[in-house]
Amino acid sequence: MKNLGTAERVLRVLLGGAGAAWASWLLLAGGVLTQLLLYIALFALGVDFVVTGARGYCPLYKRLGWSTAPA
């Protein structure tokens, strides 16, 4: 059962892909441990947005009882 509307799905895929790509580029550039951990977190968030946007289902929304999908 989908709980994400079309506009939110597209936005998630675009922003998630951009965030994951940016994080990948930053990871290749290297840096101190704190920066590296932040970049990994950004990459994971980007991947999560792409996956939830593509599937149209967000487990967090399910737990919170939210839905942006049309009824």
C-alpha positions in Angstrom: 0.0 0.0 0.0 1.5 3.3 -1.1 1.5 6.2 1.3 3.4 8.8 -0.7 1.9 11.1 -3.4 3.3 11.4 -6.8 4.8 14.9 -6.3 6.5 13.8 -3.1 7.8 10.6 -4.7 9.4 12.6 -7.6 10.9 15.1 -5.1 12.3 12.3 -2.9 14.0 10.6 -5.9 15.5 13.8 -7.2 16.7 15.1 -3.9 17.8 11.7 -2.7 19.8 11.0 -5.9 21.4 14.5 -5.7 22.3 14.0 -2.0 23.7 10.5 -2.6 25.8 11.7 -5.5 27.1 14.7 -3.6 28.0 12.5 -0.6 29.8 10.0 -2.9 31.8 12.9 -4.4 32.7 14.2 -0.9 33.6 10.7 0.3 36.1 10.4 -2.6 37.6 13.8 -1.6 38.4 12.4 1.9 38.5 14.4 5.1 38.6 14.1 8.8 36.6 11.4 10.6 33.7 13.7 11.6 33.3 14.9 8.0 33.5 11.3 6.8 30.7 10.2 9.2 28.5 13.2 8.1 29.0 12.3 4.4 28.1 8.7 5.1 24.9 9.8 6.9 24.1 12.1 3.9 24.7 9.2 1.5 22.4 6.9 3.5 19.7 9.6 3.7 19.9 10.1 -0.1 19.6 6.4 -0.8 16.6 6.2 1.6 14.9 9.0 -0.2 15.5 7.3 -3.6 14.2 4.0 -2.4 11.1 5.3 -0.6 10.3 7.6 -3.5 10.6 4.9 -6.1 8.6 2.4 -4.0 6.0 5.0 -3.0 6.0 3.7 0.6 7.6 5.2 3.7 7.8 3.1 6.8 8.1 6.2 9.0 5.0 7.6 7.5 3.2 4.3 8.3 4.3 4.5 11.9 3.2 8.1 12.3 -0.1 7.5 10.5 0.7 10.0 7.7 0.0 9.7 4.0 0.4 12.1 1.1 -1.0 9.6 -1.4 -4.5 10.2 -2.8 -7.2 8.3 -1.1 
